[in-house]
Amino acid sequence: MAEATFKRGQRVELKEVAEATGLHRTTLYRMVNLRGYNATLNNIDALCRFFGCGVGDVAVYVPDEEVPQASLPSAADKTNA
C-alpha cells in the first residue's frame, strides 16, 4: 500500500481497497497488521489485481518457527474456570 500511495501521490485507504476488491476491511487490516495472518489465495489474488503486482509484492514468506503462537488454555485451566 505504501508503494501504491507513493506512485499515486495520495494515500491508498483500506476502505478504497475493500470496495474495489470485495475484501472486508477487517480482513485487510489483519493482513496488513497481524504477522502470520493466514491469507487465502483468493484474497492475495484480489490484492494483486487491484495493485497490478505479483504475489511477492503483497506477501512475505515467514517460517512457522518465526510466527508467534497464541497460547491456548490447558485442560486444567478449563476445569478450573
Phi, psi and omega per residue, in radians:
M1 nan -0.621 -3.137
A2 -1.099 -0.724 3.139
E3 -1.160 -0.728 3.095
A4 -1.101 -0.684 3.096
T5 -1.069 -0.767 3.137
F6 -1.103 -0.818 -3.109
K7 -1.088 -0.712 -3.082
R8 -1.432 -0.373 -3.093
G9 1.353 0.190 3.047
Q10 -2.579 2.697 -3.046
R11 -1.159 2.370 3.031
V12 -1.644 2.054 -3.078
E13 -1.599 2.604 3.078
L14 -0.999 -0.642 3.139
K15 -1.037 -0.764 3.129
E16 -1.107 -0.786 3.139
V17 -1.117 -0.745 -3.141
A18 -1.052 -0.817 -3.121
E19 -1.133 -0.684 -3.087
A20 -1.321 -0.531 -3.052
T21 -1.771 -0.337 -3.049
G22 1.454 0.080 3.097
L23 -1.475 2.499 3.121
H24 -1.228 2.527 -3.140
R25 -1.046 -0.590 3.109
T26 -1.114 -0.721 3.100
T27 -1.070 -0.801 3.128
L28 -1.088 -0.747 3.120
Y29 -1.024 -0.804 -3.133
R30 -1.123 -0.709 3.129
M31 -1.077 -0.654 -3.101
V32 -1.389 -0.658 -2.934
N33 -1.875 -0.281 -3.111
L34 -1.849 1.914 3.119
R35 -1.121 2.275 -3.132
G36 1.517 0.127 3.114
Y37 -1.047 2.330 -3.074
N38 -1.525 1.476 -3.134
A39 -1.349 2.499 3.101
T40 -1.419 2.793 3.095
L41 -1.114 -0.578 3.101
N42 -1.103 -0.706 3.114
N43 -1.150 -0.761 3.126
I44 -1.116 -0.711 3.100
D45 -1.057 -0.778 3.140
A46 -1.066 -0.709 3.125
L47 -1.179 -0.728 3.118
C48 -1.082 -0.704 3.097
R49 -1.106 -0.802 -3.106
F50 -1.092 -0.825 -3.073
F51 -1.498 -0.168 -3.125
G52 1.113 0.848 -3.053
C53 -2.430 -3.108 3.112
G54 -1.713 2.959 -3.114
V55 -0.988 -0.735 -3.123
G56 -1.103 -0.267 3.107
D57 -1.493 -0.319 -3.112
V58 -2.059 -0.112 -3.107
A59 -2.400 2.601 3.108
V60 -2.252 2.345 3.095
Y61 -1.307 2.249 3.075
V62 -2.212 2.022 3.134
P63 -1.022 2.579 -3.108
D64 -0.903 -0.710 -3.079
E65 -1.185 -0.230 3.113
E66 -1.707 -0.102 -3.140
V67 -1.556 2.140 3.117
P68 -1.103 2.350 -3.135
Q69 -1.714 2.389 3.060
A70 -1.302 2.394 3.129
S71 -1.410 2.302 3.133
L72 -1.703 2.530 3.108
P73 -1.125 2.469 3.132
S74 -1.390 2.970 3.124
A75 -1.071 -0.629 3.122
A76 -1.115 -0.691 3.121
D77 -1.101 -0.648 -3.102
K78 -1.211 -0.640 -3.120
T79 -1.320 -0.445 3.133
N80 -1.501 -0.160 -3.064
A81 -1.368 nan nan
